[in-house]
Amino acid sequence: MGESGSRLSAVGLVLGGGVVLAAHAAMGGRLVMFLQPEAILVVLGGTLAALLVSYPVATLREAWRAVRDLTHRRGNPPEAIVPTLIGCARKARRYGLAAVERDIDQLRDPFLARALSLLVAGLPLPVVRETLEIEARVLAERDEQRAQVLEAAAGYAPTLGIVGAVLGLMRVMQTVAGQPIGPGIAAAFVATIYGVGAANLLFLPLATRLRARARYDAVCRELVIDGVVAMRDGASPGVLEERLAGYLTLHRPAASWAEVA
């Protein structure tokens, strides 16, 4: 996800909130009514508290880092991984695996570096494949858990919005004698709007973005595994190029998403 994708995400969030505010104003409502710090505290503070009960702090930190990392692309796209693997295959065929080992520290992709390290270690092919597939599954589970954190937040926020609305109604009922209750009831339901809005305009969209990033990363890891296994099996650079060419065509939509998003 690049800078343009971050701008699009911000535009989408602002547009969603703007639509709600514009509809409220069109129906004669006052925008100042949404300035309810207590409602924000109940929804966001309560959601954070519920997440702390549901997940370890380390998992919440990882989810936050994953959301923050959406502002830039991690690793390399398939268009960069394929030439890297082909170059390593050519170098290994000409100079031996020791020449490939010298280039591992310069790689930005940790999974690619790990795969090439197993390759130059001379391990049997089944061990290389199994090791990389296990690590890929673990990383996929980690990415899925990060998305689940945001989906859990999307479930808690509307309910806590209702809690905020009930608290507001209780306050209105305590001061009902001799005072108009309409404005107080209207203000009480602001917490519900905050809860539903946070769930559908923030938490669920971010969970969707994390899952899209996870699928993209999974494709890249699958590409690395197939490439390294083919190299370990003795495939020539030309055969390797033909074998990996499918990733550049079948998964081009995922690569394009990474550039735009």
Summary of the structure (lengths in Angstrom):
residues: 261
radius of gyration: 25.4
end to end distance: 4.3
largest distance: 91.8
contacts: 821
relative contact order: 0.16
helix: 84%
strand: 0%
